[in-house]
Amino acid sequence: MTKKEILKVIISVLIAALTALAAGLGLSSCNVTRTVTTRSEAWQKGDTSVVIQTKTVESYDGSRKY
């Protein structure tokens, strides 16, 4: 093998290792936030109205703990 071919093999192996490392770190965590808003309106006499609004925020952290 020539020096050029050896260098290509080393670079290919290095790129593959870095890609595997990046994929492993990138896929090891998952953060999700979900917001649910419920609104209810009830009209009364005249110009007066009642609005009931609830908001629920849920959060999930699926990252790997080391």
N, C-alpha and C positions, 0 to 999 in steps of 0.2 A: 504494500500500500504506500502511496506517496504521502507526503506531508499534507498536501491539499485535501486528500480523501480522509485522512485521520482528523484533520481540523473540521471537516464537514460532519463527521460522525460525532465528534465531541460536541459541536454546536447543536446538532439534532437532539442528542441525549439531554443536554442542558435545557433546551427549550421544552422538551417533553416533561422534564422534572419540574420546571417552573410552572408549566400549565397545570400539572397535577396538583401542585401545592396551591395555586390560586383557586382551582376548582374546589379543593377540599376546604379551604378557608371560606370561600364564598357560599358554599352550600351548607355550612355548619350552623347558620343562624336564620331565624325567621321571626320578624316582628310584625304583628298584625294589630290594627286598631279598627274597630267597627263602631259606628255611631248610628243609633236608632232614634228617630224623632217621631213622636206620636202627637197629633194635634186634633183637638176636638173643639168645635164651636157650637154654642147654643145661643140662639137669639132670644131676647126677651122683649118686653114692651118698649116702644119708643126707639130712641137711638142707642139704648144701652145693650151691650152684648157681653157675653162671657166667653173667654177663650182659655181652655186648659191645654197646656203644652208640657209634655214630659220629654226628657232627653236622656238616653242611656249611652254611656261610652264604655266599651269593653276593650281591654287590652290584653294581648297574649304575647309572651316572650318565649320563643321556642329555640333559643340559642343553647348551644352545648356548653355545659359548665365544666371547666377543667380543674 
